[in-house]
Amino acid sequence: MQLLMKRRILSVMAAGALTASLGTVINTAAASGAGVTKFGTIASPCGAKPKALKLTSQGRGVTASAINIGYGDDAGIYGIDQEMGHSMANFISWCNAQGGINGRQLVGHYFSGSTGSYPAGMGSSTNSAFNSMCDNDFAAVGQGFAVDVLGEHTRLACNLPTVAGFTATKQVQNAYEMFQGMPNPLDYGMASGFGDMKKYSRTGANDIKHACAVRYSNLASQVSSTVKDEEALGQIGWNFNNCDEVVGSGDWQSNTAAVQSAVSNLQNDGAKIVLWTAGFGGSLKSFLQNADSINFKPYWILEANAYTAAFETWAKSNPTLVKKVLIRTSLEPMTLTSNPAVKSYLSIVPNDADHTALSEQSISSALLFATAAKTCGNALTPQCLISALGKVKAWNAGGLTGTSNVAGNMPTTCGMLIGFSNAGAFKQAYPAAAGAMSCSATYVQPTPVSLRASGISLDSSRHYAFPGITNPIVPKK
């Protein structure tokens, strides 16, 4: 699932709340996992020590009684993606209430990958975070750092496996010793959800021939997400007419002349669809407001990172501005409480403000990590974990997500479109059946080598060989 950033101010929370200090051990209030036996349709990987299992220390981060894991987000700036850290803290509490993993309690260390001001501070703490994890933790789990490449050499040099909530940069999306509950590889893009525009809209067949994209920065993760989307959609009949707009990072919070100019350009270029990958925040509000002021009414198609409680709250106050806004996602809507996996998710993450697609991705990856770690029994080593993850060829987090090939680092071919009701509440737009996803092999398309970053080439196993790293751990069959 595509990353990118939402801008929400880090709020002061109740006692025990998440802070942005490095290596903090977090305790947050979460529904108890005691007595739980399942997550959605799968057995919970957490539980007490089997009677016949003898536990001993296994190296960095693994003792007879505990498993240390690192996790985090970029909440040190504007509270970016803070729900990922919150959700991981809640997952740890939920799992430990059941007995941990084979009786070993999870000990989570939280890190913010960014501190200071935007954009200069983005990624400023990422390498420090991985340095600390390399000293203390068995693995990095459920994290999402916008400039994750800054810690990648450190991570690989100490053989720190990761089951990431998302990967942001091209060097990390096909990295060794890296898995995701929802893969987002460099060399393949997803058209799921967006690919259904022709079915959803009566004018869709024409609209997709007149598409443009908007970015508010040249941050590598934003460029990568937009380019991959454009390329994947281009291979199923969309036409992006060289009309993309890039608005400087200083212009996103208000109705500046730069935003007004970009909106006017999009209208003059005849855009019927505008692709927006940067999530919900002041920038999107500004674009929607300016478009409305000049009667410019294209479809605005957004990535799953815009599926947030904050967006829905704003939409309820501005329902006319979101009539043609669609969010593509490969995660089940959090309002679908009839889905056992959604019900399980909500029991772990009770805070409405944390209910986002990125939170769901963190929970999916945490569940994947725990499921693989359990199979290792006492011998929980990086090699065993990586080999176990290398056998997971179909993963949907118990029904929380579309099915992905984790071992093959291939994204799901399934997705849906989320729109808004007349009152501004989130509403599934397509397919019409609640919780149903539209799936097609054509919804995963290769990204041409020519569109990848210079110097980024993949080896025969579709991994990026990070300079200076030799003999990374690979799955044993």
C-alpha positions in Angstrom: 0.0 0.0 0.0 1.4 3.4 -0.8 2.8 5.3 2.1 3.1 9.0 2.2 2.4 11.4 4.8 -0.6 12.9 6.5 -0.1 16.1 8.4 -1.8 16.1 11.8 -0.6 18.0 14.8 0.6 15.7 17.6 -2.0 16.1 20.3 -1.4 15.9 24.1 -2.9 12.6 25.2 -3.7 10.9 28.4 -1.1 9.4 30.8 0.9 6.7 29.1 0.6 8.3 25.7 3.1 7.9 22.9 5.9 10.5 22.9 8.5 11.2 20.3 11.6 10.3 22.3 14.0 7.7 20.9 13.9 4.2 22.3 10.9 4.8 24.6 9.2 1.8 26.1 5.5 2.6 25.6 2.4 1.5 27.5 -0.9 2.6 26.0 -4.5 1.7 27.0 -5.9 -1.0 24.7 -8.6 -3.6 24.9 -7.3 -6.7 26.7 -6.2 -9.6 24.6 -6.8 -12.0 27.4 -8.9 -15.0 26.3 -8.5 -14.1 22.6 -8.0 -17.1 20.3 -8.4 -15.5 16.9 -7.7 -12.4 14.8 -10.4 -12.4 12.1 -10.3 -15.8 10.4 -6.9 -16.9 11.6 -5.7 -18.2 15.0 -4.0 -15.6 17.2 -0.2 -16.2 17.0 0.1 -15.0 20.6 -0.2 -17.2 23.7 1.4 -18.9 26.6 4.5 -21.1 26.4 3.7 -24.6 25.3 4.4 -27.0 28.2 7.0 -29.0 26.2 8.9 -25.9 25.0 12.1 -25.0 26.8 13.0 -21.3 26.2 16.6 -20.0 26.3 18.3 -16.9 25.1 18.9 -16.7 21.4 21.0 -13.6 20.8 20.3 -10.0 20.4 16.8 -9.0 21.6 15.7 -12.6 22.5 15.8 -14.0 26.0 14.0 -16.9 27.7 11.3 -14.5 28.7 11.2 -11.6 26.2 11.5 -10.4 22.6 12.6 -6.9 22.0 11.2 -5.1 18.9 11.6 -1.6 17.6 8.9 0.3 15.9 7.9 3.9 15.0 6.8 6.6 12.7 7.6 10.3 12.0 5.5 11.8 14.7 8.4 14.0 15.8 7.2 16.4 13.0 3.6 17.4 13.0 2.6 14.1 14.5 3.1 12.5 11.0 1.8 8.9 11.0 1.6 8.8 14.8 -1.2 6.2 14.6 1.4 3.6 13.5 3.3 4.0 16.7 0.0 4.0 18.7 -1.2 0.9 17.0 2.0 -1.0 17.5 2.0 -0.2 21.2 -1.6 -1.5 21.4 -0.7 -4.6 19.5 2.1 -5.3 22.0 -0.3 -5.0 24.9 -2.9 -7.2 23.2 -0.3 -9.9 22.4 1.3 -9.9 25.9 -2.2 -10.2 27.5 -2.4 -13.6 25.8 1.0 -14.6 27.0 3.3 -13.1 24.4 4.8 -15.2 21.6 5.3 -18.8 22.8 5.4 -17.3 26.3 8.0 -14.6 25.6 6.7 -11.1 26.3 7.1 -8.5 23.6 9.1 -5.4 24.7 8.6 -2.6 22.3 11.0 0.4 21.8 9.4 3.4 20.1 11.3 5.7 17.7 10.4 8.8 15.7 12.4 8.8 12.4 12.0 12.6 12.1 12.5 15.5 14.5 12.5 19.3 14.1 10.8 21.1 11.3 9.4 20.1 7.9 11.0 19.4 5.4 14.5 19.7 6.8 13.9 17.4 9.7 12.4 14.5 7.7 14.5 11.5 8.3 16.8 13.3 10.7 16.5 10.6 13.4 16.0 7.5 11.2 19.6 6.3 11.3 19.8 6.8 15.1 16.7 4.8 15.5 18.1 1.8 13.6 21.4 2.2 15.4 19.6 1.7 18.7 17.6 -1.2 17.3 20.8 -2.9 16.2 22.0 -2.6 19.8 18.9 -3.9 21.6 16.2 -5.3 19.3 15.5 -8.6 17.5 13.6 -6.9 14.7 11.9 -3.8 13.5 8.1 -4.3 13.2 5.2 -2.3 11.9 7.2 0.9 11.5 6.9 3.5 8.7 9.7 6.1 8.2 9.3 8.5 5.3 13.1 8.6 4.6 13.8 5.0 5.6 16.8 4.7 3.3 18.8 6.8 5.8 18.9 3.9 8.2 19.0 1.1 5.7 22.8 0.5 5.6 22.8 0.4 9.4 19.9 -2.1 9.5 21.4 -4.5 7.0 24.9 -4.3 8.5 23.6 -5.7 11.8 21.2 -8.2 10.1 18.1 -6.6 11.7 15.0 -8.2 10.0 12.1 -5.9 9.5 8.4 -6.5 8.9 7.6 -2.9 8.0 4.2 -1.2 8.1 5.3 0.6 4.9 8.5 1.2 3.0 9.0 4.6 1.5 12.2 4.8 -0.6 13.2 2.8 -3.6 16.3 1.3 -2.0 14.1 -0.2 0.8 11.1 -1.4 -1.2 13.0 -4.4 -2.5 15.6 -4.7 0.3 17.0 -7.9 1.7 15.8 -9.0 5.2 12.6 -6.9 4.6 9.0 -8.1 4.4 5.6 -6.3 4.6 2.1 -7.3 5.4 1.2 -5.2 2.3 4.2 -5.3 -0.1 5.0 -2.2 -2.1 7.9 -3.1 -4.4 9.9 -0.8 -6.5 9.4 -2.8 -9.7 5.6 -3.3 -9.6 2.8 -0.7 -9.3 -0.8 -1.2 -8.2 -3.8 -0.2 -10.3 -6.4 -1.9 -8.0 -9.2 0.4 -7.0 -8.3 3.1 -9.5 -8.6 0.6 -12.3 -12.4 0.4 -11.6 -13.1 4.0 -12.6 -14.5 2.8 -15.9 -17.0 0.6 -14.1 -17.8 3.1 -11.3 -18.4 6.2 -13.4 -20.6 6.5 -16.6 -17.9 8.9 -18.0 -15.0 6.9 -16.6 -13.9 5.5 -20.0 -13.4 9.1 -21.2 -12.2 10.5 -17.9 -9.2 8.2 -17.6 -7.9 9.6 -20.9 -7.5 13.0 -19.3 -5.6 12.5 -16.0 -3.1 14.6 -14.2 -1.3 14.3 -10.9 -0.4 16.7 -8.1 2.5 16.6 -5.6 3.3 19.2 -3.0 7.0 18.3 -2.8 9.8 16.4 -4.5 10.3 14.2 -1.5 11.6 10.8 -2.9 8.7 8.8 -1.4 6.1 11.1 -3.0 7.8 11.0 -6.4 8.0 7.2 -6.2 4.4 6.7 -5.2 3.1 9.0 -8.0 5.3 7.6 -10.7 4.4 4.0 -9.9 0.7 4.8 -9.9 0.9 6.7 -13.2 2.8 3.9 -14.8 0.6 1.1 -13.6 -2.6 3.0 -14.6 -1.0 3.8 -18.0 -0.7 0.1 -18.8 -4.5 -0.4 -18.3 -5.6 2.5 -20.5 -5.1 5.7 -18.5 -3.5 8.7 -20.1 -1.5 11.2 -18.0 -1.1 14.1 -20.3 2.2 15.6 -19.1 0.2 18.0 -16.9 1.4 17.1 -13.5 1.7 19.9 -10.9 4.3 20.2 -8.2 3.6 22.8 -5.5 6.5 23.7 -3.1 6.4 22.3 0.4 5.9 25.8 1.9 2.6 26.2 0.1 0.6 23.3 1.5 -1.0 24.8 4.5 -2.9 27.7 3.0 -4.6 29.0 -0.1 -1.5 30.4 -1.6 -1.0 31.8 -5.1 1.0 28.6 -5.9 -2.0 26.4 -5.2 -4.4 28.7 -7.1 -2.1 28.6 -10.1 -1.8 24.8 -10.0 -5.6 24.4 -9.8 -6.0 26.8 -12.7 -3.4 24.9 -14.8 -5.2 21.6 -14.1 -8.5 23.1 -15.3 -6.9 24.6 -18.4 -5.3 21.3 -19.2 -8.7 19.7 -19.2 -8.1 17.3 -16.3 -11.0 15.0 -15.7 -9.2 13.1 -13.0 -6.5 14.4 -10.6 -4.3 11.8 -8.8 -3.2 12.8 -5.3 -0.9 10.5 -3.3 0.0 12.8 -0.4 -2.8 11.9 2.1 -5.1 14.3 3.8 -4.0 17.6 5.2 -4.0 21.3 4.7 -2.7 20.9 1.1 -5.6 18.8 0.0 -8.1 21.1 1.7 -6.6 24.0 -0.2 -6.8 22.3 -3.6 -10.4 21.2 -3.1 -11.4 24.7 -1.9 -9.7 26.4 -4.8 -11.1 24.0 -7.3 -14.6 24.6 -6.1 -14.1 28.4 -6.2 -13.5 28.2 -10.0 -16.1 25.5 -10.6 -13.4 22.9 -11.5 -15.0 19.5 -10.7 -12.7 16.6 -11.7 -12.6 13.3 -9.9 -9.9 13.5 -7.2 -8.5 10.0 -6.7 -6.5 9.5 -3.5 -4.3 6.8 -2.0 -5.3 4.8 1.1 -3.3 7.1 3.4 -6.2 9.6 3.0 -8.6 7.2 4.7 -8.5 8.9 8.1 -10.9 10.0 10.8 -9.6 13.5 10.4 -10.6 13.6 6.7 -14.1 12.3 7.4 -14.6 14.9 10.2 -13.6 17.7 7.8 -15.7 16.2 5.0 -18.8 16.3 7.2 -18.3 20.0 7.5 -17.6 20.4 3.7 -19.7 17.7 2.0 -20.0 19.5 -1.3 -16.2 19.6 -1.7 -15.9 15.8 -1.5 -18.6 14.7 -3.9 -16.1 13.6 -6.5 -13.3 12.5 -4.1 -12.5 8.7 -4.2 -10.0 6.8 -2.1 -8.5 3.6 -3.3 -7.7 1.0 -0.7 -7.0 -2.7 -0.3 -8.0 -2.8 3.3 -11.4 -3.4 4.6 -13.4 -0.3 5.8 -13.3 0.2 9.5 -17.0 0.7 9.6 -17.5 -2.9 8.4 -17.8 -4.4 11.9 -19.5 -7.5 10.5 -16.1 -8.5 9.2 -14.3 -10.5 11.9 -10.9 -9.0 11.1 -12.2 -5.5 11.4 -13.8 -6.4 14.7 -10.5 -7.8 15.9 -8.6 -4.7 14.7 -11.0 -2.3 16.5 -10.5 -4.3 19.7 -6.8 -3.7 19.5 -6.9 -0.1 18.3 -9.8 1.5 20.2 -9.0 5.2 19.6 -11.0 6.6 16.7 -8.2 9.1 15.8 -5.9 6.1 15.1 -8.3 4.4 12.7 -6.4 4.9 9.4 -5.1 2.7 6.6 -1.6 3.0 7.9 -2.7 1.8 11.3 -4.3 -1.2 9.7 -1.0 -1.8 7.8 1.0 -1.7 11.0 -1.4 -4.2 12.6 -1.2 -6.5 9.6 2.6 -6.5 9.7 2.7 -7.0 13.5 0.4 -10.0 13.1 2.6 -11.3 10.2 5.7 -11.0 12.4 4.1 -12.8 15.3 2.8 -15.6 13.1 6.2 -16.2 11.6 8.0 -15.8 15.0 5.8 -18.4 16.6 6.8 -21.1 14.1 10.4 -20.7 15.3 9.7 -22.0 18.8 12.7 -21.5 21.1 15.1 -20.9 18.2 13.9 -17.4 17.3 16.9 -16.1 15.3 17.0 -13.7 12.3 17.6 -16.7 10.0 14.6 -18.6 11.3 12.3 -15.5 11.1 13.4 -14.7 7.6 13.0 -18.3 6.4 9.5 -18.4 8.0 8.5 -15.2 6.3 9.9 -16.5 3.0 7.3 -19.2 3.0 4.3 -16.8 3.3 2.8 -16.7 -0.2 -0.7 -15.6 0.6 -1.4 -13.1 3.4 -4.6 -11.1 4.2 -4.2 -10.6 7.9 -7.2 -12.8 8.7 -9.4 -10.9 6.2 -8.3 -7.3 7.0 -6.6 -6.8 3.7 -6.5 -8.0 0.1 -4.3 -11.1 -0.4 -0.6 -10.3 -1.0 2.4 -12.6 -1.8 4.7 -11.7 1.2 7.5 -14.1 0.2 7.5 -12.8 -3.4 7.2 -9.1 -2.4 4.2 -8.8 -4.7 1.3 -6.5 -3.9 -2.4 -7.5 -3.9 -4.4 -7.5 -7.1 -7.5 -6.5 -5.2 -9.0 -3.2 -4.1 -12.0 -1.0 -3.7 -13.0 2.7 -4.0 -14.2 4.6 -0.9 -16.2 7.8 -1.5 -18.5 10.0 0.7 -22.2 10.1 1.4 -24.2 13.3 0.9 -23.5 14.1 4.5 -19.7 13.7 4.1 -19.4 10.3 5.8 -17.1 7.6 4.3 -19.1 5.2 2.1 -17.9 2.3 -0.1 -18.3 3.4 -3.7 -17.2 0.4 -5.7 -17.9 -2.5 -5.6 -21.3 -1.9 -4.2 -21.4 -4.9 -1.9 -20.1 -4.0 1.6 -16.5 -5.2 2.0 -16.2 -6.7 -1.5 -13.1 -6.0 -3.5 -12.5 -6.0 -7.2 -9.6 -8.2 -8.2 -7.7 -8.6 -11.5 -4.3 -9.8 -12.4 -4.0 -6.7 -14.6 -4.1 -4.5 -11.5 -0.4 -5.2 -10.8 1.9 -3.9 -13.5 5.7 -3.8 -13.8 7.4 -0.5 -13.5 9.9 0.0 -16.4 13.5 0.2 -15.4 13.7 3.6 -17.1 11.3 5.1 -14.5 13.3 3.9 -11.5 15.8 6.1 -9.7 19.3 6.3 -11.3 21.6 3.7 -9.7 18.7 1.5 -8.6 19.0 -1.9 -10.1 17.7 -5.2 -8.8 19.5 -8.5 -8.8 18.2 -11.8 -10.1 16.1 -12.3 -7.0 14.5 -8.9 -7.4 16.4 -7.5 -4.4 18.4 -4.3 -4.2 21.9 -5.0 -3.2 22.8 -2.1 -0.9 26.4 -0.9 -1.4 28.8 -2.2 1.2 26.5 -5.0 2.4 27.6 -8.5 1.7 26.0 -11.9 2.5 22.6 -10.7 3.7 20.4 -13.3 5.3 18.1 -15.0 2.8 15.3 -17.5 3.4 16.2 -21.1 3.6 13.9 -23.5 1.9 
